[in-house]
Amino acid sequence: MTTAETQQDRAVAPALAAETTFALGTAAGYLLAVTLHLGYLEPGLLLAAVVAVPALARVRAPRGPGAPLAD
């Protein structure tokens, strides 16, 4: 395998992860908003809270992966 092929392979995985994330996020929003008849505000707030919880946890406890919880 050449260096160009290796670099191209490394670029494909993050692109696929981003596309999958966007597709699933759109599907979840559509399911909550339209299929379950919740409108757009409530699912938007719910999904924002789902994203905010781990983000706030990361800010409050900036430890590396696998670090012990008790210091």
C-alpha contacts under 8 A as a table, 3 or more apart, distances in Angstrom:
res1	aa1	res2	aa2	distance
1	M	5	E	6.25
1	M	6	T	6.84
2	T	5	E	5.27
2	T	6	T	6.37
3	T	6	T	5.07
3	T	7	Q	6.18
4	A	7	Q	5.16
4	A	8	Q	6.10
5	E	8	Q	5.04
5	E	9	D	6.15
6	T	9	D	5.11
6	T	10	R	6.29
7	Q	10	R	5.08
7	Q	11	A	6.34
8	Q	11	A	5.11
8	Q	12	V	6.40
9	D	12	V	5.25
9	D	13	A	7.00
10	R	13	A	6.06
10	R	14	P	7.56
11	A	14	P	6.08
11	A	15	A	6.59
12	V	15	A	5.23
12	V	16	L	6.14
13	A	16	L	5.19
13	A	17	A	6.14
14	P	17	A	4.96
14	P	18	A	6.12
15	A	18	A	5.18
15	A	19	E	6.20
16	L	19	E	5.11
16	L	20	T	6.00
17	A	20	T	5.16
17	A	21	T	6.06
18	A	21	T	5.08
18	A	22	F	6.17
19	E	22	F	5.19
19	E	23	A	6.09
20	T	23	A	5.08
20	T	24	L	6.08
21	T	24	L	5.25
21	T	25	G	5.99
22	F	25	G	5.07
22	F	26	T	6.06
23	A	26	T	5.19
23	A	27	A	6.14
24	L	27	A	4.99
24	L	28	A	6.01
25	G	28	A	5.13
25	G	29	G	6.11
26	T	29	G	5.16
26	T	30	Y	6.07
27	A	30	Y	5.10
27	A	31	L	6.00
28	A	31	L	5.06
28	A	32	L	6.21
29	G	32	L	5.28
29	G	33	A	5.91
29	G	43	P	6.43
29	G	44	G	7.34
29	G	47	L	7.86
30	Y	33	A	5.12
30	Y	34	V	5.57
30	Y	35	T	6.94
31	L	34	V	5.78
31	L	35	T	4.94
31	L	36	L	6.34
32	L	35	T	6.11
32	L	36	L	5.25
32	L	37	H	7.03
32	L	38	L	6.15
32	L	39	G	7.75
32	L	43	P	5.90
33	A	36	L	6.15
33	A	37	H	5.66
33	A	38	L	4.84
33	A	39	G	4.60
33	A	40	Y	5.20
33	A	42	E	7.94
33	A	43	P	6.13
34	V	37	H	4.93
34	V	38	L	6.63
34	V	39	G	6.43
35	T	38	L	7.99
38	L	42	E	6.57
38	L	43	P	6.97
39	G	42	E	6.68
39	G	43	P	7.29
40	Y	43	P	5.74
40	Y	44	G	6.09
41	L	44	G	5.15
41	L	45	L	6.24
42	E	45	L	5.19
42	E	46	L	6.09
43	P	46	L	4.89
43	P	47	L	5.96
44	G	47	L	5.30
44	G	48	A	6.01
45	L	48	A	5.01
45	L	49	A	6.17
46	L	49	A	5.17
46	L	50	V	6.30
47	L	50	V	4.91
47	L	51	V	6.28
48	A	51	V	5.19
48	A	52	A	5.99
49	A	52	A	4.88
49	A	53	V	6.13
50	V	53	V	5.76
50	V	54	P	7.61
51	V	54	P	6.31
51	V	55	A	6.60
52	A	55	A	5.00
52	A	56	L	5.93
53	V	56	L	5.34
53	V	57	A	6.20
54	P	57	A	4.91
54	P	58	R	6.07
55	A	58	R	5.13
55	A	59	V	6.36
56	L	59	V	5.05
56	L	60	R	6.13
57	A	60	R	5.18
57	A	61	A	6.06
58	R	61	A	5.30
58	R	62	P	5.53
58	R	63	R	7.84
59	V	62	P	5.79
63	R	67	A	6.12
64	G	67	A	5.51
68	P	71	D	6.86
